[in-house]
C-alpha cells in the first residue's frame, strides 16, 4: 500500500479517500486542504468545486484541458492557524512539474466552516524566489 498523495503516512483510503470518495466531512481546515491537494493530483474536479466556498467558487474547472498536465510531486504544510471555530488559515507549498520544469505553489489559504463543513474560501500566492 502506498501513502496518501497529501504526504501523511496513511493510505489514501484511510486519509483523503474518506473525504473525497466517501463524503466524510474534513475534521479540520488542514485536512480539507490536504484532501483538495490530493483531489488536484487525481483530477477530481467535482470534489474541488464542492469544497469551495459558494462566494468564491468558479462555475467549472477544466483540469483535463491542461496540456501538458502538471505532475504533482509533494505537499508541505508550513503552518495551520485556527482563528476561531469557523475560520482558519493554512499555509502550504505544493511542488509540481510541467513538461519537465519544476514549480512551487506557495499559498496562504483561508477556510470557513459552514454548517459543520470546512470550505476553501481563497488564498494569497507567495511570490517564488
C-alpha positions as CSV (number, residue, x, y, z in Angstrom):
1,X,0.0,0.0,0.0
2,X,1.3,3.4,-0.9
3,X,0.8,6.5,1.2
4,X,-1.7,9.2,0.5
5,X,-0.7,11.8,-2.1
6,X,-1.1,14.5,0.6
7,X,2.0,13.3,2.4
8,X,0.7,11.7,5.5
9,X,1.9,8.2,6.3
10,X,-1.7,6.9,6.0
11,X,-3.1,5.2,2.9
12,X,-5.4,7.1,0.5
13,X,-8.4,5.1,1.7
14,X,-7.9,6.0,5.4
15,X,-6.8,9.6,4.7
16,X,-8.1,11.7,1.9
17,X,-10.1,8.9,0.3
18,X,-12.5,9.0,3.2
19,X,-13.3,12.6,2.3
20,X,-13.1,12.5,-1.5
21,X,-14.7,9.1,-2.1
22,X,-16.9,8.6,0.9
23,X,-18.0,12.2,1.6
24,X,-16.9,12.4,5.2
25,X,-16.5,16.0,6.4
26,X,-13.0,17.2,6.9
27,X,-12.4,17.5,10.7
28,X,-10.0,20.4,10.3
29,X,-9.1,23.1,7.7
30,X,-5.7,21.4,7.2
31,X,-7.4,18.1,6.5
32,X,-9.6,19.8,3.9
33,X,-6.6,21.5,2.3
34,X,-4.7,18.2,2.1
35,X,-7.7,16.5,0.5
36,X,-8.0,19.3,-2.0
37,X,-4.3,18.8,-2.9
38,X,-5.0,15.1,-3.4
39,X,-8.1,15.9,-5.5
40,X,-5.9,18.1,-7.7
41,X,-3.4,15.2,-8.1
42,X,-6.3,12.8,-9.1
43,X,-8.2,15.3,-11.2
44,X,-11.3,15.1,-9.0
45,X,-13.0,18.4,-10.1
46,X,-16.4,17.7,-8.5
47,X,-14.8,17.4,-5.1
48,X,-12.8,20.6,-5.6
49,X,-15.9,22.5,-6.6
50,X,-18.0,21.0,-3.7
51,X,-15.4,22.1,-1.2
52,X,-15.0,25.6,-2.5
53,X,-17.0,28.4,-0.6
54,X,-20.0,29.4,-2.7
55,X,-19.0,33.0,-2.6
56,X,-15.7,32.3,-4.5
57,X,-16.5,29.0,-6.3
58,X,-15.9,29.1,-10.1
59,X,-18.6,27.8,-12.3
60,X,-16.4,25.0,-13.5
61,X,-12.8,23.7,-13.7
62,X,-11.2,22.0,-16.7
63,X,-8.2,20.2,-15.3
64,X,-8.1,17.8,-18.2
65,X,-7.5,20.7,-20.6
66,X,-4.1,21.5,-19.0
67,X,-1.6,20.5,-21.6
68,X,0.8,19.2,-20.5
69,X,-0.8,18.3,-17.2
70,X,1.1,19.0,-14.0
71,X,2.7,16.1,-12.3
72,X,2.3,16.8,-8.6
73,X,5.4,15.9,-6.5
74,X,4.5,16.7,-2.9
75,X,2.9,18.9,-0.3
76,X,4.4,20.6,2.7
77,X,2.1,22.2,5.3
78,X,4.1,25.1,6.7
79,X,1.5,26.5,9.2
80,X,-2.1,26.0,10.3
81,X,-3.8,28.7,12.3
82,X,-7.3,28.2,13.8
83,X,-8.7,31.8,14.1
84,X,-11.9,30.8,15.7
85,X,-14.4,27.9,15.5
86,X,-15.4,28.8,11.9
87,X,-12.2,30.4,10.4
88,X,-8.8,29.0,9.7
89,X,-5.7,29.7,7.7
90,X,-3.3,27.1,6.2
91,X,0.0,27.9,4.6
92,X,1.4,25.3,2.3
93,X,3.9,24.6,-0.5
94,X,2.9,22.3,-3.3
95,X,5.6,21.1,-5.7
96,X,4.9,20.0,-9.2
97,X,6.4,19.7,-12.7
98,X,5.1,20.7,-16.0
99,X,6.9,19.5,-19.1
100,X,10.0,18.6,-17.0
101,X,10.2,22.0,-15.4
102,X,9.8,22.2,-11.6
103,X,7.4,24.7,-9.9
104,X,6.3,25.6,-6.4
105,X,3.0,26.9,-5.4
106,X,3.3,28.7,-2.0
107,X,-0.1,29.8,-0.8
108,X,-1.7,31.0,2.4
109,X,-5.3,29.8,2.1
110,X,-8.4,30.9,4.0
111,X,-11.1,28.5,5.1
112,X,-14.5,28.9,6.6
113,X,-16.6,26.3,8.4
114,X,-20.2,26.4,7.2
115,X,-22.9,24.1,8.6
116,X,-20.1,21.9,10.1
117,X,-18.1,21.6,6.8
118,X,-14.8,23.3,6.2
119,X,-14.7,25.1,2.8
120,X,-11.9,26.7,0.9
121,X,-12.5,30.4,0.5
122,X,-9.5,31.9,-1.2
123,X,-5.8,32.3,-0.8
124,X,-2.8,34.5,-1.3
125,X,0.0,33.2,-3.6
126,X,3.5,34.0,-2.3
127,X,6.0,35.1,-5.0
128,X,8.6,32.5,-5.9
129,X,12.2,33.3,-5.3
